[in-house]
Amino acid sequence: MSPLASSMFTPGIGQIAQDLKTSSDTVIGATTGFVVFLGIGPLILAPLSETFGRRRLYTICFSIFALLQIPTALSPNVQTLITIRTFSGFFGSVGIANGGGTISDMFAPNERALFYAGPLFGGLIVQYLGWRWIFWILTIVCLINTALGIVFLKESYAPVILEARRQTCEKREGGKYRLRDEYEDDRPFSTKLASSMKRPLQMLFLQPIVFTMALYQAITFATTYTLYTNFQDIYSGIYGFNTTQVGLMYLGPGIGFLLAVWFIVPRIDAVYNALTRRNDDIAKPEFRLPIANIGSVLIPVSLFWYAWTVQAQRHWFVTIFSTVFFGIGQVTILNSVQNYYIDAFSRYAASAIAAGAVFRSIVGGIVPLFAPSLFDKAGYGWGISVFGFLSVAIAPAPLLFFYFGERVRSKFKLDL
């Protein structure tokens, strides 16, 4: 739900600014606060999940996240909107912090990729019901989701499950002897918590693979939120679209997203299995990366295409058609990287994902604040091309790690 909530209201930025009597640039701060804390939250929540288990954090954070949508819908001013959205980002990050870890707990490597296909909605609700209804609908959906989680969600983290079984066995045996499991940690709680909380930062700054791929995700996220928060200015200012028509423009990257989910993401598993068979049935995390090269090509191509067709004021369909390929590239990169993290750092998958999430979310949240001034000075052609050039610079990373990733992991192996 959190990725959906992060961008769902962007087509209505102008309407929100008008209703709350502020500027559109200020309203973008609501997205910034949400996205930044979407990244900071996993630094705390991911390691906590590895200490206390996934289910407890899911239910608590999901409940708070759902309830926070109510005051968001009732926000009387932009300050309230930004503040509540920021807190929502923190509690909503539990899905990012623990989602990858849960999937790594429950599914074998050849079954995981499909579980990363998440929704990317435009935000057409604001066109017909008003922007506040976005958060009322989110409230309803989140409460239903939370209720289902409380009823049906089971613990998936092995150390927590084994600890519960050990305690049950000890009580049943009357405390006559003490059972132990291989995951048991006898250190004081404060020591375990401090160690767990610094683990994502260790992985981010001491493991080159995590840092490089987190940088790739950061560039992709910054580009995504920059485009989303400026669609209204581009299509209402240049093409004279009304609010309803601007909302429909989000279908471009949305269609690309769905195409990637249906036809490309499943190939991550197929390529992984094929390479494993070719390698005498010895699997390697790097076998998750070949599909990422599709995104490495499509993202910069689509950005240059979009930048200069908008600058030249070509037909709107020519501009938005390029975003279909951006959506495809975005999904292939993010899915490949997430699965690579999980396979390379299986037991601490949640912390590995948190390391990437914090970096990409901080960068992705802050950069859109400066995008309007960049576009004012450089124009949309060179302004969007900046993101294209950054994508070109980072594009070789999946290919390099496919060939040298195992060597890098061995050389920079961390004692966590």
VMD Tcl script that draws the C-alpha trace (Angstrom):
set ca {
  {0.00 0.00 0.00}
  {2.82 2.45 0.72}
  {4.17 2.73 -2.86}
  {0.59 3.31 -4.01}
  {0.04 6.00 -1.38}
  {3.31 7.72 -2.24}
  {2.28 8.74 -5.77}
  {-1.49 8.34 -5.89}
  {-2.28 12.01 -5.32}
  {0.30 13.55 -7.67}
  {-2.19 14.38 -10.47}
  {-4.08 16.52 -7.95}
  {-1.11 18.58 -6.72}
  {-2.56 21.71 -8.32}
  {-5.99 21.08 -6.81}
  {-4.49 20.46 -3.38}
  {-2.43 23.65 -3.62}
  {-5.52 25.65 -4.56}
  {-7.66 24.10 -1.83}
  {-5.04 24.60 0.89}
  {-4.05 28.05 -0.42}
  {-0.39 27.28 -1.05}
  {1.95 26.62 -3.98}
  {2.40 23.40 -5.93}
  {6.08 23.30 -4.97}
  {5.07 23.28 -1.30}
  {2.61 20.43 -1.84}
  {5.45 18.40 -3.37}
  {6.91 18.49 0.16}
  {4.16 16.04 1.18}
  {5.58 13.54 -1.28}
  {9.12 14.31 -0.11}
  {8.30 13.70 3.57}
  {6.47 10.48 2.78}
  {9.16 9.07 0.48}
  {12.10 10.05 2.70}
  {10.62 8.33 5.73}
  {9.63 5.44 3.53}
  {13.39 4.93 3.38}
  {14.34 5.84 6.94}
  {11.69 3.58 8.48}
  {13.31 0.31 7.34}
  {16.51 1.19 9.23}
  {14.53 0.58 12.41}
  {11.72 -1.71 11.30}
  {13.75 -4.18 9.23}
  {16.22 -5.15 11.97}
  {13.40 -5.19 14.52}
  {11.61 -7.72 12.33}
  {14.73 -9.89 12.47}
  {14.66 -9.64 16.26}
  {10.92 -9.91 17.02}
  {9.52 -11.42 13.83}
  {7.62 -10.14 10.82}
  {4.02 -10.57 11.94}
  {4.12 -8.34 15.01}
  {5.60 -5.43 13.11}
  {3.26 -5.92 10.18}
  {0.10 -5.75 12.28}
  {1.18 -2.78 14.43}
  {2.54 -0.67 11.57}
  {-0.26 -1.53 9.15}
  {-2.83 -0.50 11.76}
  {-1.18 2.87 12.42}
  {-0.66 3.49 8.70}
  {-4.34 2.85 8.01}
  {-5.52 5.17 10.78}
  {-3.20 7.98 9.66}
  {-5.06 8.20 6.35}
  {-8.05 9.70 8.24}
  {-6.34 12.90 9.49}
  {-4.62 13.16 6.10}
  {-8.01 13.32 4.39}
  {-9.11 15.97 6.90}
  {-5.96 18.12 6.65}
  {-6.94 21.81 7.06}
  {-3.60 23.16 5.78}
  {-0.47 22.06 3.98}
  {1.59 21.89 7.19}
  {-0.76 19.25 8.60}
  {-0.74 17.39 5.31}
  {3.07 17.25 5.14}
  {3.45 16.25 8.80}
  {0.94 13.40 8.72}
  {2.20 12.16 5.36}
  {5.70 12.04 6.81}
  {4.59 9.85 9.70}
  {2.58 7.72 7.28}
  {5.74 7.12 5.27}
  {7.53 5.80 8.34}
  {4.84 3.28 9.30}
  {4.09 2.42 5.69}
  {7.72 1.44 5.18}
  {7.09 -1.83 7.04}
  {6.05 -3.36 3.73}
  {9.37 -2.37 2.15}
  {11.40 -3.25 5.23}
  {9.88 -6.69 5.75}
  {8.38 -7.60 2.37}
  {11.59 -8.92 0.90}
  {12.52 -10.68 4.09}
  {9.15 -12.39 4.27}
  {9.40 -13.56 0.68}
  {12.91 -14.91 1.27}
  {11.58 -16.81 4.31}
  {8.66 -18.43 2.50}
  {9.75 -19.12 -1.06}
  {12.68 -20.84 -2.72}
  {14.92 -18.72 -4.99}
  {13.25 -19.97 -8.17}
  {9.78 -18.82 -6.99}
  {10.35 -15.31 -5.62}
  {10.38 -12.86 -8.47}
  {6.63 -12.79 -9.10}
  {5.95 -11.57 -5.56}
  {7.58 -8.20 -6.24}
  {5.02 -7.10 -8.77}
  {3.22 -4.22 -7.05}
  {0.76 -1.63 -8.32}
  {1.66 1.72 -9.83}
  {-1.48 3.84 -10.01}
  {-1.92 7.24 -11.53}
  {-4.55 8.88 -9.37}
  {-7.73 9.31 -11.39}
  {-9.84 9.47 -8.22}
  {-8.85 13.08 -7.69}
  {-10.35 13.98 -11.06}
  {-13.88 12.89 -10.13}
  {-14.19 12.88 -6.34}
  {-11.62 15.44 -5.18}
  {-8.20 14.91 -3.64}
  {-9.45 14.17 -0.13}
  {-11.22 11.08 -1.39}
  {-7.87 9.56 -2.28}
  {-7.15 9.23 1.42}
  {-10.66 8.12 2.33}
  {-10.35 5.30 -0.18}
  {-6.87 4.50 1.13}
  {-8.35 4.38 4.64}
  {-10.95 1.82 3.60}
  {-8.52 -0.33 1.64}
  {-5.84 -0.19 4.33}
  {-8.26 -1.11 7.12}
  {-9.49 -4.11 5.13}
  {-5.91 -5.11 4.40}
  {-4.95 -4.75 8.08}
  {-7.94 -6.80 9.25}
  {-7.07 -9.58 6.82}
  {-3.46 -9.48 8.00}
  {-4.43 -9.78 11.65}
  {-6.60 -12.81 10.90}
  {-4.54 -14.66 8.33}
  {-0.91 -13.46 8.56}
  {1.44 -16.01 10.09}
  {4.98 -15.58 11.35}
  {7.55 -16.46 8.69}
  {10.92 -15.68 10.29}
  {12.63 -18.94 11.25}
  {14.46 -17.80 14.42}
  {11.25 -16.42 15.94}
  {9.28 -19.55 15.01}
  {11.96 -21.81 16.51}
  {12.16 -19.71 19.66}
  {8.40 -20.06 20.17}
  {8.63 -23.80 19.69}
  {11.53 -24.03 22.11}
  {9.56 -22.19 24.80}
  {6.56 -24.44 24.23}
  {8.72 -27.55 24.53}
  {10.35 -26.31 27.72}
  {6.98 -25.62 29.33}
  {5.68 -29.00 28.27}
  {8.74 -30.72 29.72}
  {8.40 -28.80 32.98}
  {11.66 -26.93 32.58}
  {13.71 -30.07 33.11}
  {16.04 -29.22 30.28}
  {16.59 -26.36 27.87}
  {16.31 -26.77 24.13}
  {18.46 -24.66 21.85}
  {18.48 -23.91 18.17}
  {21.23 -22.78 15.86}
  {19.85 -19.23 15.57}
  {19.68 -18.53 19.30}
  {21.40 -15.34 20.43}
  {22.20 -15.03 24.14}
  {23.39 -11.44 23.99}
  {21.50 -8.78 26.00}
  {18.54 -7.26 24.21}
  {20.11 -3.79 23.95}
  {23.21 -5.26 22.33}
  {21.17 -7.25 19.83}
  {19.02 -4.23 18.95}
  {22.01 -1.92 18.44}
  {23.70 -4.54 16.29}
  {20.59 -5.10 14.21}
  {19.93 -1.39 13.66}
  {23.40 -0.68 12.32}
  {23.38 -3.71 10.01}
  {21.61 -1.96 7.07}
  {24.07 0.94 7.24}
  {26.98 -1.49 7.33}
  {25.64 -3.23 4.26}
  {25.07 0.06 2.45}
  {28.49 1.62 3.02}
  {30.79 -1.40 3.35}
  {29.41 -3.65 0.61}
  {30.06 -2.16 -2.87}
  {27.32 -4.22 -4.50}
  {24.64 -2.95 -2.14}
  {25.83 0.64 -2.46}
  {26.06 0.58 -6.26}
  {22.68 -1.05 -6.80}
  {21.14 1.24 -4.17}
  {22.52 4.18 -6.15}
  {20.90 2.73 -9.27}
  {17.57 2.47 -7.48}
  {18.01 6.01 -6.13}
  {18.48 7.44 -9.62}
  {15.43 5.52 -10.83}
  {13.27 6.67 -7.92}
  {14.40 10.30 -8.23}
  {13.52 10.22 -11.92}
  {10.15 8.60 -11.28}
  {8.99 11.06 -8.63}
  {10.36 14.00 -10.62}
  {8.30 13.00 -13.64}
  {5.19 12.22 -11.61}
  {5.22 15.51 -9.74}
  {5.71 17.50 -12.96}
  {3.22 15.76 -15.25}
  {0.58 18.32 -14.33}
  {2.78 21.31 -15.20}
  {3.90 19.70 -18.45}
  {0.52 18.59 -19.77}
  {-1.58 21.46 -18.48}
  {1.02 24.12 -19.22}
  {2.27 22.96 -22.64}
  {-0.61 20.90 -23.99}
  {-3.53 22.66 -22.28}
  {-4.92 19.48 -20.71}
  {-7.53 19.64 -18.01}
  {-7.13 17.77 -14.74}
  {-8.91 14.66 -16.00}
  {-6.66 14.44 -19.06}
  {-3.53 14.92 -16.97}
  {-4.61 12.03 -14.78}
  {-4.86 9.77 -17.81}
  {-1.21 10.47 -18.66}
  {-0.17 8.30 -15.72}
  {-1.48 5.33 -17.67}
  {1.69 5.50 -19.80}
  {4.18 4.31 -17.18}
  {1.38 2.25 -15.62}
  {0.95 0.25 -18.84}
  {4.72 -0.24 -19.00}
  {4.65 -1.45 -15.43}
  {1.97 -4.03 -16.19}
  {3.68 -5.21 -19.36}
  {6.88 -5.78 -17.41}
  {5.02 -7.63 -14.66}
  {3.20 -9.88 -17.10}
  {5.92 -10.62 -19.63}
  {9.37 -9.73 -18.25}
  {9.38 -10.27 -14.48}
  {8.49 -13.99 -14.88}
  {11.56 -14.31 -17.08}
  {13.78 -13.48 -14.08}
  {13.02 -16.95 -12.75}
  {13.34 -18.55 -16.19}
  {16.76 -17.01 -16.81}
  {17.85 -17.87 -13.26}
  {16.87 -21.52 -13.73}
  {18.44 -21.75 -17.18}
  {21.76 -20.33 -15.99}
  {21.70 -22.62 -12.96}
  {21.26 -25.69 -15.17}
  {24.05 -24.49 -17.43}
  {26.26 -24.09 -14.34}
  {25.92 -27.78 -13.33}
  {22.87 -26.96 -11.18}
  {24.89 -24.60 -8.99}
  {22.86 -21.43 -8.42}
  {24.42 -18.00 -7.98}
  {22.73 -14.73 -6.93}
  {24.22 -13.07 -10.02}
  {21.90 -15.17 -12.17}
  {19.16 -12.72 -11.16}
  {20.80 -9.82 -12.99}
  {20.62 -10.45 -16.79}
  {17.02 -9.18 -17.05}
  {18.14 -5.90 -15.42}
  {20.06 -5.09 -18.60}
  {16.73 -4.54 -20.35}
  {16.03 -1.72 -17.93}
  {19.57 -0.40 -18.28}
  {18.84 0.27 -21.95}
  {15.18 1.28 -21.81}
  {15.44 3.85 -19.01}
  {17.95 6.25 -20.62}
  {16.44 5.79 -24.11}
  {12.95 6.59 -22.83}
  {14.16 9.60 -20.85}
  {15.95 11.23 -23.81}
  {12.92 10.45 -25.97}
  {10.55 12.04 -23.46}
  {12.80 15.05 -22.76}
  {13.20 16.23 -26.31}
  {9.72 15.44 -27.59}
  {8.30 17.50 -24.72}
  {10.81 20.26 -25.39}
  {9.83 20.27 -29.09}
  {6.14 20.11 -28.11}
  {5.45 17.06 -30.25}
  {2.07 15.39 -30.11}
  {1.21 14.33 -26.57}
  {0.94 10.67 -27.57}
  {4.57 10.65 -28.77}
  {5.70 11.94 -25.38}
  {3.62 9.64 -23.22}
  {4.41 6.57 -25.32}
  {8.04 6.92 -24.22}
  {6.98 6.54 -20.58}
  {5.67 3.04 -21.34}
  {9.29 1.99 -21.86}
  {10.37 3.88 -18.75}
  {7.80 1.89 -16.75}
  {9.14 -1.35 -18.19}
  {12.72 -0.37 -17.38}
  {11.86 0.72 -13.85}
  {10.20 -2.59 -12.99}
  {12.97 -4.74 -14.47}
  {15.66 -2.88 -12.55}
  {13.86 -2.86 -9.20}
  {12.73 -6.48 -9.38}
  {16.12 -7.78 -10.45}
  {17.95 -5.82 -7.76}
  {15.53 -6.85 -5.00}
  {15.87 -10.50 -5.91}
  {19.63 -10.18 -6.13}
  {19.70 -8.73 -2.61}
  {17.58 -11.60 -1.32}
  {19.71 -14.33 -2.88}
  {23.01 -12.72 -1.91}
  {22.04 -11.89 1.70}
  {19.32 -14.43 2.39}
  {19.17 -14.47 6.20}
  {19.46 -10.67 6.41}
  {17.36 -9.99 3.35}
  {15.23 -7.40 5.16}
  {18.32 -5.43 6.17}
  {19.77 -5.62 2.66}
  {16.53 -4.26 1.22}
  {16.39 -1.61 3.95}
  {19.88 -0.46 3.00}
  {18.73 0.13 -0.57}
  {15.37 1.56 0.45}
  {16.79 4.26 2.71}
  {19.16 5.56 0.07}
  {16.75 5.48 -2.86}
  {13.92 7.01 -0.82}
  {15.96 9.91 0.54}
  {17.31 10.75 -2.89}
  {13.99 10.06 -4.60}
  {12.14 12.24 -2.10}
  {14.48 15.23 -2.08}
  {15.36 15.56 -5.78}
  {11.80 16.48 -6.95}
  {11.95 19.58 -4.74}
  {14.69 21.00 -6.97}
  {13.32 19.77 -10.30}
  {11.00 22.76 -11.00}
  {13.90 25.23 -10.74}
  {16.05 22.96 -12.93}
  {13.32 22.87 -15.59}
  {12.83 26.63 -15.37}
  {16.53 27.27 -16.03}
  {17.42 24.45 -18.44}
  {14.07 23.63 -20.00}
  {12.50 20.20 -20.10}
  {14.88 18.96 -22.80}
  {18.16 19.38 -20.93}
  {16.51 19.17 -17.51}
  {15.11 15.66 -18.01}
  {18.24 14.71 -19.97}
  {20.23 15.15 -16.75}
  {18.44 12.07 -15.44}
  {19.09 10.32 -18.74}
  {22.83 10.94 -18.48}
  {22.87 9.64 -14.89}
  {21.07 6.50 -16.09}
  {23.66 5.99 -18.82}
  {26.48 6.33 -16.29}
  {25.07 3.66 -13.96}
  {23.75 1.36 -16.72}
  {26.79 -1.02 -16.84}
  {26.38 -2.00 -13.16}
  {24.18 -5.13 -13.65}
  {26.44 -6.45 -16.39}
  {29.60 -5.85 -14.36}
  {28.18 -7.54 -11.28}
  {26.95 -10.46 -13.34}
  {30.57 -11.24 -14.23}
  {32.38 -9.95 -11.13}
  {29.71 -9.90 -8.41}
  {30.75 -13.19 -6.80}
  {34.32 -11.96 -6.52}
  {33.20 -8.66 -5.00}
  {30.94 -10.41 -2.48}
  {33.78 -12.68 -1.41}
  {36.23 -9.82 -1.05}
  {33.84 -7.58 0.92}
  {32.11 -10.25 2.98}
  {30.69 -8.71 6.12}
  {30.55 -10.29 9.57}
  {27.04 -9.26 10.59}
}
mol new
graphics top color blue
foreach p $ca { graphics top sphere $p radius 0.5 }
foreach p [lrange $ca 0 end-1] q [lrange $ca 1 end] { graphics top cylinder $p $q radius 0.2 }
display resetview
